[in-house]
């Protein structure tokens, strides 16, 4: 799965990763993938709630080496 857009939110805490993702998704077409890389452990829970509330699909969440990767499909 190749993301159309990737945003780096390392070092940012809630709600900034969500706000940056929301802005990026607004500029994308339906069905396109957005990859968000974060270091905030709370981002796992935040992106799950964000996906439920907005109708965007949370395709995958991966934790690797203290980083959290969230893959979202634009609704």
NUBABA-686242 format. One record per residue: residue number from 0; residue in one letter; chain; y, x, z of N, C-alpha, C in turn. Coordinates in pm, whole numbers, plus 50000, padded with zeros to 5 digits. Last residue first. Layout:
BEGIN
<atom><num>NUM</num><residuo>A</residuo><cadena>A</cadena><n_py>Y</n_py><n_px>X</n_px><n_pz>Z</n_pz><ca_py>Y</ca_py><ca_px>X</ca_px><ca_pz>Z</ca_pz><c_py>Y</c_py><c_px>X</c_px><c_pz>Z</c_pz></atom>
...
//
This chain:
BEGIN
<atom><num>74</num><residuo>X</residuo><cadena>A</cadena><n_py>50920</n_py><n_px>48794</n_px><n_pz>50310</n_pz><ca_py>50877</ca_py><ca_px>48656</ca_px><ca_pz>50279</ca_pz><c_py>50939</c_py><c_px>48606</c_px><c_pz>50151</c_pz></atom>
<atom><num>73</num><residuo>X</residuo><cadena>A</cadena><n_py>50814</n_py><n_px>49127</n_px><n_pz>50287</n_pz><ca_py>50926</ca_py><ca_px>49033</ca_px><ca_pz>50278</ca_pz><c_py>50875</c_py><c_px>48895</c_px><c_pz>50238</c_pz></atom>
<atom><num>72</num><residuo>X</residuo><cadena>A</cadena><n_py>50596</n_py><n_px>49276</n_px><n_pz>50507</n_pz><ca_py>50607</ca_py><ca_px>49220</ca_px><ca_pz>50372</ca_pz><c_py>50716</c_py><c_px>49113</c_px><c_pz>50376</c_pz></atom>
<atom><num>71</num><residuo>X</residuo><cadena>A</cadena><n_py>50605</n_py><n_px>49580</n_px><n_pz>50694</n_pz><ca_py>50640</ca_py><ca_px>49438</ca_px><ca_pz>50681</ca_pz><c_py>50647</c_py><c_px>49397</c_px><c_pz>50535</c_pz></atom>
<atom><num>70</num><residuo>X</residuo><cadena>A</cadena><n_py>50469</n_py><n_px>49805</n_px><n_pz>50905</n_pz><ca_py>50474</ca_py><ca_px>49772</ca_px><ca_pz>50764</ca_pz><c_py>50493</c_py><c_px>49620</c_px><c_pz>50751</c_pz></atom>
<atom><num>69</num><residuo>X</residuo><cadena>A</cadena><n_py>50559</n_py><n_px>50051</n_px><n_pz>51130</n_pz><ca_py>50548</ca_py><ca_px>49907</ca_px><ca_pz>51110</ca_pz><c_py>50562</c_py><c_px>49881</c_px><c_pz>50961</c_pz></atom>
<atom><num>68</num><residuo>X</residuo><cadena>A</cadena><n_py>50461</n_py><n_px>50308</n_px><n_pz>51337</n_pz><ca_py>50490</ca_py><ca_px>50272</ca_px><ca_pz>51197</ca_pz><c_py>50461</c_py><c_px>50123</c_px><c_pz>51180</c_pz></atom>
<atom><num>67</num><residuo>X</residuo><cadena>A</cadena><n_py>50568</n_py><n_px>50509</n_px><n_pz>51589</n_pz><ca_py>50516</ca_py><ca_px>50376</ca_px><ca_pz>51561</ca_pz><c_py>50559</c_py><c_px>50337</c_px><c_pz>51421</c_pz></atom>
<atom><num>66</num><residuo>X</residuo><cadena>A</cadena><n_py>50480</n_py><n_px>50818</n_px><n_pz>51742</n_pz><ca_py>50561</ca_py><ca_px>50739</ca_px><ca_pz>51649</ca_pz><c_py>50489</c_py><c_px>50609</c_px><c_pz>51617</c_pz></atom>
<atom><num>65</num><residuo>X</residuo><cadena>A</cadena><n_py>50308</n_py><n_px>50968</n_px><n_pz>51891</n_pz><ca_py>50431</ca_py><ca_px>50921</ca_px><ca_pz>51955</ca_pz><c_py>50525</c_py><c_px>50844</c_px><c_pz>51864</c_pz></atom>
<atom><num>64</num><residuo>X</residuo><cadena>A</cadena><n_py>50097</n_py><n_px>51009</n_px><n_pz>51703</n_pz><ca_py>50177</ca_py><ca_px>51121</ca_px><ca_pz>51754</ca_pz><c_py>50311</c_py><c_px>51076</c_px><c_pz>51814</c_pz></atom>
<atom><num>63</num><residuo>X</residuo><cadena>A</cadena><n_py>50096</n_py><n_px>50687</n_px><n_pz>51588</n_pz><ca_py>50047</ca_py><ca_px>50821</ca_px><ca_pz>51559</ca_pz><c_py>50145</c_py><c_px>50925</c_px><c_pz>51613</c_pz></atom>
<atom><num>62</num><residuo>X</residuo><cadena>A</cadena><n_py>50012</n_py><n_px>50359</n_px><n_pz>51539</n_pz><ca_py>50071</ca_py><ca_px>50452</ca_px><ca_pz>51635</ca_pz><c_py>50010</c_py><c_px>50588</c_px><c_pz>51609</c_pz></atom>
<atom><num>61</num><residuo>X</residuo><cadena>A</cadena><n_py>50084</n_py><n_px>50103</n_px><n_pz>51310</n_pz><ca_py>50006</ca_py><ca_px>50223</ca_px><ca_pz>51339</ca_pz><c_py>50083</c_py><c_px>50307</c_px><c_pz>51440</c_pz></atom>
<atom><num>60</num><residuo>X</residuo><cadena>A</cadena><n_py>50049</n_py><n_px>49784</n_px><n_pz>51185</n_pz><ca_py>50120</ca_py><ca_px>49866</ca_px><ca_pz>51283</ca_pz><c_py>50030</c_py><c_px>49982</c_px><c_pz>51319</c_pz></atom>
<atom><num>59</num><residuo>X</residuo><cadena>A</cadena><n_py>50087</n_py><n_px>49571</n_px><n_pz>50899</n_pz><ca_py>50016</ca_py><ca_px>49675</ca_px><ca_pz>50973</ca_pz><c_py>50109</c_py><c_px>49741</c_px><c_pz>51073</c_pz></atom>
<atom><num>58</num><residuo>X</residuo><cadena>A</cadena><n_py>50221</n_py><n_px>49339</n_px><n_pz>50818</n_pz><ca_py>50098</ca_py><ca_px>49378</ca_px><ca_pz>50751</ca_pz><c_py>50017</c_py><c_px>49475</c_px><c_pz>50836</c_pz></atom>
<atom><num>57</num><residuo>X</residuo><cadena>A</cadena><n_py>50383</n_py><n_px>49080</n_px><n_pz>50913</n_pz><ca_py>50360</ca_py><ca_px>49212</ca_px><ca_pz>50971</ca_pz><c_py>50223</c_py><c_px>49256</c_px><c_pz>50921</c_pz></atom>
<atom><num>56</num><residuo>X</residuo><cadena>A</cadena><n_py>50576</n_py><n_px>48890</n_px><n_pz>50695</n_pz><ca_py>50441</ca_py><ca_px>48925</ca_px><ca_pz>50737</ca_pz><c_py>50437</c_py><c_px>49067</c_px><c_pz>50792</c_pz></atom>
<atom><num>55</num><residuo>X</residuo><cadena>A</cadena><n_py>50843</n_py><n_px>48675</n_px><n_pz>50797</n_pz><ca_py>50798</ca_py><ca_px>48794</ca_px><ca_pz>50725</ca_pz><c_py>50661</c_py><c_px>48834</c_px><c_pz>50780</c_pz></atom>
<atom><num>54</num><residuo>X</residuo><cadena>A</cadena><n_py>50920</n_py><n_px>48477</n_px><n_pz>50966</n_pz><ca_py>50829</ca_py><ca_px>48440</ca_px><ca_pz>50859</ca_pz><c_py>50790</c_py><c_px>48555</c_px><c_pz>50769</c_pz></atom>
<atom><num>53</num><residuo>X</residuo><cadena>A</cadena><n_py>51076</n_py><n_px>48520</n_px><n_pz>51189</n_pz><ca_py>51141</ca_py><ca_px>48522</ca_px><ca_pz>51059</ca_pz><c_py>51051</c_py><c_px>48479</c_px><c_pz>50943</c_pz></atom>
<atom><num>52</num><residuo>X</residuo><cadena>A</cadena><n_py>50913</n_py><n_px>48509</n_px><n_pz>51416</n_pz><ca_py>51037</ca_py><ca_px>48432</ca_px><ca_pz>51413</ca_pz><c_py>51098</c_py><c_px>48421</c_px><c_pz>51274</c_pz></atom>
<atom><num>51</num><residuo>X</residuo><cadena>A</cadena><n_py>50700</n_py><n_px>48685</n_px><n_pz>51359</n_pz><ca_py>50674</ca_py><ca_px>48543</ca_px><ca_pz>51391</ca_pz><c_py>50800</c_py><c_px>48458</c_px><c_pz>51372</c_pz></atom>
<atom><num>50</num><residuo>X</residuo><cadena>A</cadena><n_py>50843</n_py><n_px>48926</n_px><n_pz>51327</n_pz><ca_py>50766</ca_py><ca_px>48870</ca_px><ca_pz>51215</ca_pz><c_py>50738</c_py><c_px>48721</c_px><c_pz>51238</c_pz></atom>
<atom><num>49</num><residuo>X</residuo><cadena>A</cadena><n_py>50948</n_py><n_px>48960</n_px><n_pz>51585</n_pz><ca_py>51037</ca_py><ca_px>48949</ca_px><ca_pz>51470</ca_pz><c_py>50965</c_py><c_px>48883</c_px><c_pz>51352</c_pz></atom>
<atom><num>48</num><residuo>X</residuo><cadena>A</cadena><n_py>50716</n_py><n_px>48997</n_px><n_pz>51738</n_pz><ca_py>50800</ca_py><ca_px>48879</ca_px><ca_pz>51760</ca_pz><c_py>50892</c_py><c_px>48854</c_px><c_pz>51641</c_pz></atom>
<atom><num>47</num><residuo>X</residuo><cadena>A</cadena><n_py>50634</n_py><n_px>49242</n_px><n_pz>51628</n_pz><ca_py>50544</ca_py><ca_px>49127</ca_px><ca_pz>51627</ca_pz><c_py>50623</c_py><c_px>48998</c_px><c_pz>51643</c_pz></atom>
<atom><num>46</num><residuo>X</residuo><cadena>A</cadena><n_py>50851</n_py><n_px>49403</n_px><n_pz>51685</n_pz><ca_py>50824</ca_py><ca_px>49370</ca_px><ca_pz>51545</ca_pz><c_py>50724</c_py><c_px>49256</c_px><c_pz>51532</c_pz></atom>
<atom><num>45</num><residuo>X</residuo><cadena>A</cadena><n_py>50832</n_py><n_px>49416</n_px><n_pz>51969</n_pz><ca_py>50952</ca_py><ca_px>49361</ca_px><ca_pz>51904</ca_pz><c_py>50923</c_py><c_px>49320</c_px><c_pz>51760</c_pz></atom>
<atom><num>44</num><residuo>X</residuo><cadena>A</cadena><n_py>50590</n_py><n_px>49547</n_px><n_pz>52016</n_pz><ca_py>50605</ca_py><ca_px>49407</ca_px><ca_pz>52058</ca_pz><c_py>50722</c_py><c_px>49341</c_px><c_pz>51985</c_pz></atom>
<atom><num>43</num><residuo>X</residuo><cadena>A</cadena><n_py>50670</n_py><n_px>49795</n_px><n_pz>51904</n_pz><ca_py>50544</ca_py><ca_px>49729</ca_px><ca_pz>51867</ca_pz><c_py>50554</c_py><c_px>49579</c_px><c_pz>51896</c_pz></atom>
<atom><num>42</num><residuo>X</residuo><cadena>A</cadena><n_py>50901</n_py><n_px>49879</n_px><n_pz>52029</n_pz><ca_py>50912</ca_py><ca_px>49829</ca_px><ca_pz>51891</ca_pz><c_py>50784</c_py><c_px>49759</c_px><c_pz>51846</c_pz></atom>
<atom><num>41</num><residuo>X</residuo><cadena>A</cadena><n_py>50859</n_py><n_px>49996</n_px><n_pz>52269</n_pz><ca_py>50884</ca_py><ca_px>49852</ca_px><ca_pz>52269</ca_pz><c_py>50891</c_py><c_px>49793</c_px><c_pz>52129</c_pz></atom>
<atom><num>40</num><residuo>X</residuo><cadena>A</cadena><n_py>50855</n_py><n_px>50266</n_px><n_pz>52210</n_pz><ca_py>50727</ca_py><ca_px>50196</ca_px><ca_pz>52232</ca_pz><c_py>50742</c_py><c_px>50044</c_px><c_pz>52232</c_pz></atom>
<atom><num>39</num><residuo>X</residuo><cadena>A</cadena><n_py>51046</n_py><n_px>50409</n_px><n_pz>51965</n_pz><ca_py>51058</ca_py><ca_px>50319</ca_px><ca_pz>52080</ca_pz><c_py>50926</c_py><c_px>50244</c_px><c_pz>52098</c_pz></atom>
<atom><num>38</num><residuo>X</residuo><cadena>A</cadena><n_py>51033</n_py><n_px>50537</n_px><n_pz>51729</n_pz><ca_py>50979</ca_py><ca_px>50609</ca_px><ca_pz>51845</ca_pz><c_py>50985</c_py><c_px>50524</c_px><c_pz>51972</c_pz></atom>
<atom><num>37</num><residuo>X</residuo><cadena>A</cadena><n_py>50945</n_py><n_px>50428</n_px><n_pz>51393</n_pz><ca_py>51020</ca_py><ca_px>50419</ca_px><ca_pz>51519</ca_pz><c_py>50955</c_py><c_px>50506</c_px><c_pz>51626</c_pz></atom>
<atom><num>36</num><residuo>X</residuo><cadena>A</cadena><n_py>50971</n_py><n_px>50341</n_px><n_pz>51062</n_pz><ca_py>50917</ca_py><ca_px>50443</ca_px><ca_pz>51153</ca_pz><c_py>51007</c_py><c_px>50444</c_px><c_pz>51276</c_pz></atom>
<atom><num>35</num><residuo>X</residuo><cadena>A</cadena><n_py>50884</n_py><n_px>50087</n_px><n_pz>50846</n_pz><ca_py>50978</ca_py><ca_px>50125</ca_px><ca_pz>50950</ca_pz><c_py>50909</c_py><c_px>50225</c_px><c_pz>51043</c_pz></atom>
<atom><num>34</num><residuo>X</residuo><cadena>A</cadena><n_py>50862</n_py><n_px>49982</n_px><n_pz>50518</n_pz><ca_py>50801</ca_py><ca_px>50067</ca_px><ca_pz>50620</ca_pz><c_py>50910</c_py><c_px>50110</c_px><c_pz>50717</c_pz></atom>
<atom><num>33</num><residuo>X</residuo><cadena>A</cadena><n_py>50824</n_py><n_px>49689</n_px><n_pz>50337</n_pz><ca_py>50917</ca_py><ca_px>49774</ca_px><ca_pz>50408</ca_pz><c_py>50840</c_py><c_px>49851</c_px><c_pz>50514</c_pz></atom>
<atom><num>32</num><residuo>X</residuo><cadena>A</cadena><n_py>50725</n_py><n_px>49551</n_px><n_pz>50023</n_pz><ca_py>50690</ca_py><ca_px>49608</ca_px><ca_pz>50153</ca_pz><c_py>50799</c_py><c_px>49700</c_px><c_pz>50206</c_pz></atom>
<atom><num>31</num><residuo>X</residuo><cadena>A</cadena><n_py>50781</n_py><n_px>49233</n_px><n_pz>49860</n_pz><ca_py>50795</ca_py><ca_px>49377</ca_px><ca_pz>49869</ca_pz><c_py>50768</c_py><c_px>49425</c_px><c_pz>50012</c_pz></atom>
<atom><num>30</num><residuo>X</residuo><cadena>A</cadena><n_py>50778</n_py><n_px>48957</n_px><n_pz>49875</n_pz><ca_py>50652</ca_py><ca_px>49025</ca_px><ca_pz>49850</ca_pz><c_py>50660</c_py><c_px>49176</c_px><c_pz>49859</c_pz></atom>
<atom><num>29</num><residuo>X</residuo><cadena>A</cadena><n_py>51104</n_py><n_px>48910</n_px><n_pz>49753</n_pz><ca_py>50988</ca_py><ca_px>48850</ca_px><ca_pz>49816</ca_pz><c_py>50861</c_py><c_px>48926</c_px><c_pz>49776</c_pz></atom>
<atom><num>28</num><residuo>X</residuo><cadena>A</cadena><n_py>51315</n_py><n_px>49204</n_px><n_pz>49756</n_pz><ca_py>51259</ca_py><ca_px>49084</ca_px><ca_pz>49692</ca_pz><c_py>51135</c_py><c_px>49036</c_px><c_pz>49767</c_pz></atom>
<atom><num>27</num><residuo>X</residuo><cadena>A</cadena><n_py>51579</n_py><n_px>49314</n_px><n_pz>49981</n_pz><ca_py>51451</ca_py><ca_px>49328</ca_px><ca_pz>49911</ca_pz><c_py>51407</c_py><c_px>49196</c_px><c_pz>49850</c_pz></atom>
<atom><num>26</num><residuo>X</residuo><cadena>A</cadena><n_py>51790</n_py><n_px>49297</n_px><n_pz>50149</n_pz><ca_py>51816</ca_py><ca_px>49355</ca_px><ca_pz>50017</ca_pz><c_py>51690</c_py><c_px>49369</c_px><c_pz>49932</c_pz></atom>
<atom><num>25</num><residuo>X</residuo><cadena>A</cadena><n_py>51682</n_py><n_px>49208</n_px><n_pz>50384</n_pz><ca_py>51776</ca_py><ca_px>49119</ca_px><ca_pz>50314</ca_pz><c_py>51804</c_py><c_px>49166</c_px><c_pz>50172</c_pz></atom>
<atom><num>24</num><residuo>X</residuo><cadena>A</cadena><n_py>51545</n_py><n_px>49427</n_px><n_pz>50480</n_pz><ca_py>51468</ca_py><ca_px>49316</ca_px><ca_pz>50420</ca_pz><c_py>51558</c_py><c_px>49222</c_px><c_pz>50340</c_pz></atom>
<atom><num>23</num><residuo>X</residuo><cadena>A</cadena><n_py>51758</n_py><n_px>49575</n_px><n_pz>50589</n_pz><ca_py>51682</ca_py><ca_px>49628</ca_px><ca_pz>50475</ca_pz><c_py>51606</c_py><c_px>49516</c_px><c_pz>50404</c_pz></atom>
<atom><num>22</num><residuo>X</residuo><cadena>A</cadena><n_py>51835</n_py><n_px>49410</n_px><n_pz>50803</n_pz><ca_py>51930</ca_py><ca_px>49442</ca_px><ca_pz>50697</ca_pz><c_py>51857</c_py><c_px>49491</c_px><c_pz>50571</c_pz></atom>
<atom><num>21</num><residuo>X</residuo><cadena>A</cadena><n_py>51601</n_py><n_px>49415</n_px><n_pz>50956</n_pz><ca_py>51654</ca_py><ca_px>49287</ca_px><ca_pz>50906</ca_pz><c_py>51749</c_py><c_px>49310</c_px><c_pz>50790</c_pz></atom>
<atom><num>20</num><residuo>X</residuo><cadena>A</cadena><n_py>51589</n_py><n_px>49686</n_px><n_pz>51020</n_pz><ca_py>51483</ca_py><ca_px>49625</ca_px><ca_pz>50938</ca_pz><c_py>51532</c_py><c_px>49495</c_px><c_pz>50876</c_pz></atom>
<atom><num>19</num><residuo>X</residuo><cadena>A</cadena><n_py>51812</n_py><n_px>49708</n_px><n_pz>51183</n_pz><ca_py>51807</ca_py><ca_px>49787</ca_px><ca_pz>51060</ca_pz><c_py>51701</c_py><c_px>49730</c_px><c_pz>50965</c_pz></atom>
<atom><num>18</num><residuo>X</residuo><cadena>A</cadena><n_py>51734</n_py><n_px>49536</n_px><n_pz>51392</n_pz><ca_py>51855</ca_py><ca_px>49508</ca_px><ca_pz>51314</ca_pz><c_py>51856</c_py><c_px>49583</c_px><c_pz>51182</c_pz></atom>
<atom><num>17</num><residuo>X</residuo><cadena>A</cadena><n_py>51508</n_py><n_px>49672</n_px><n_pz>51489</n_pz><ca_py>51495</ca_py><ca_px>49536</ca_px><ca_pz>51434</ca_pz><c_py>51616</c_py><c_px>49504</c_px><c_pz>51346</c_pz></atom>
<atom><num>16</num><residuo>X</residuo><cadena>A</cadena><n_py>51619</n_py><n_px>49913</n_px><n_pz>51585</n_pz><ca_py>51517</ca_py><ca_px>49914</ca_px><ca_pz>51478</ca_pz><c_py>51502</c_py><c_px>49777</c_px><c_pz>51410</c_pz></atom>
<atom><num>15</num><residuo>X</residuo><cadena>A</cadena><n_py>51814</n_py><n_px>49807</n_px><n_pz>51784</n_pz><ca_py>51855</ca_py><ca_px>49871</ca_px><ca_pz>51659</ca_pz><c_py>51745</c_py><c_px>49879</c_px><c_pz>51551</c_pz></atom>
<atom><num>14</num><residuo>X</residuo><cadena>A</cadena><n_py>51794</n_py><n_px>49686</n_px><n_pz>52033</n_pz><ca_py>51745</ca_py><ca_px>49612</ca_px><ca_pz>51917</ca_pz><c_py>51771</c_py><c_px>49680</c_px><c_pz>51783</c_pz></atom>
<atom><num>13</num><residuo>X</residuo><cadena>A</cadena><n_py>51563</n_py><n_px>49940</n_px><n_pz>52109</n_pz><ca_py>51584</ca_py><ca_px>49799</ca_px><ca_pz>52082</ca_pz><c_py>51729</c_py><c_px>49763</c_px><c_pz>52114</c_pz></atom>
<atom><num>12</num><residuo>X</residuo><cadena>A</cadena><n_py>51670</n_py><n_px>50273</n_px><n_pz>52012</n_pz><ca_py>51603</ca_py><ca_px>50176</ca_px><ca_pz>52099</ca_pz><c_py>51641</c_py><c_px>50035</c_px><c_pz>52059</c_pz></atom>
<atom><num>11</num><residuo>X</residuo><cadena>A</cadena><n_py>51607</n_py><n_px>50558</n_px><n_pz>51809</n_pz><ca_py>51684</ca_py><ca_px>50436</ca_px><ca_pz>51835</ca_pz><c_py>51602</c_py><c_px>50340</c_px><c_pz>51922</c_pz></atom>
<atom><num>10</num><residuo>X</residuo><cadena>A</cadena><n_py>51436</n_py><n_px>50763</n_px><n_pz>51752</n_pz><ca_py>51543</ca_py><ca_px>50789</ca_px><ca_pz>51848</ca_pz><c_py>51627</c_py><c_px>50667</c_px><c_pz>51881</c_pz></atom>
<atom><num>9</num><residuo>X</residuo><cadena>A</cadena><n_py>51377</n_py><n_px>50653</n_px><n_pz>51422</n_pz><ca_py>51339</ca_py><ca_px>50743</ca_px><ca_pz>51532</ca_pz><c_py>51460</c_py><c_px>50768</c_px><c_pz>51621</c_pz></atom>
<atom><num>8</num><residuo>X</residuo><cadena>A</cadena><n_py>51393</n_py><n_px>50492</n_px><n_pz>51208</n_pz><ca_py>51467</ca_py><ca_px>50449</ca_px><ca_pz>51327</ca_pz><c_py>51427</c_py><c_px>50534</c_px><c_pz>51448</c_pz></atom>
<atom><num>7</num><residuo>X</residuo><cadena>A</cadena><n_py>51403</n_py><n_px>50502</n_px><n_pz>50874</n_pz><ca_py>51372</ca_py><ca_px>50589</ca_px><ca_pz>50986</ca_pz><c_py>51458</c_py><c_px>50546</c_px><c_pz>51105</c_pz></atom>
<atom><num>6</num><residuo>X</residuo><cadena>A</cadena><n_py>51258</n_py><n_px>50297</n_px><n_pz>50626</n_pz><ca_py>51372</ca_py><ca_px>50329</ca_px><ca_pz>50712</ca_pz><c_py>51323</c_py><c_px>50407</c_px><c_pz>50835</c_pz></atom>
<atom><num>5</num><residuo>X</residuo><cadena>A</cadena><n_py>51174</n_py><n_px>50256</n_px><n_pz>50289</n_pz><ca_py>51134</ca_py><ca_px>50310</ca_px><ca_pz>50420</ca_pz><c_py>51259</c_py><c_px>50339</c_px><c_pz>50499</c_pz></atom>
<atom><num>4</num><residuo>X</residuo><cadena>A</cadena><n_py>51067</n_py><n_px>50035</n_px><n_pz>50032</n_pz><ca_py>51176</ca_py><ca_px>50095</ca_px><ca_pz>50108</ca_pz><c_py>51120</c_py><c_px>50144</c_px><c_pz>50242</c_pz></atom>
<atom><num>3</num><residuo>X</residuo><cadena>A</cadena><n_py>50828</n_py><n_px>49972</n_px><n_pz>49924</n_pz><ca_py>50941</ca_py><ca_px>49982</ca_px><ca_pz>49832</ca_pz><c_py>51057</c_py><c_px>50056</c_px><c_pz>49901</c_pz></atom>
<atom><num>2</num><residuo>X</residuo><cadena>A</cadena><n_py>50523</n_py><n_px>50120</n_px><n_pz>50018</n_pz><ca_py>50645</ca_py><ca_px>50051</ca_px><ca_pz>50057</ca_pz><c_py>50753</c_py><c_px>50076</c_px><c_pz>49953</c_pz></atom>
<atom><num>1</num><residuo>X</residuo><cadena>A</cadena><n_py>50203</n_py><n_px>50077</n_px><n_pz>49897</n_pz><ca_py>50324</ca_py><ca_px>50155</ca_px><ca_pz>49887</ca_pz><c_py>50445</c_py><c_px>50071</c_px><c_pz>49922</c_pz></atom>
<atom><num>0</num><residuo>X</residuo><cadena>A</cadena><n_py>49882</n_py><n_px>50084</n_px><n_pz>50000</n_pz><ca_py>50000</ca_py><ca_px>50000</ca_px><ca_pz>50000</ca_pz><c_py>50125</c_py><c_px>50088</c_px><c_pz>50000</c_pz></atom>
//
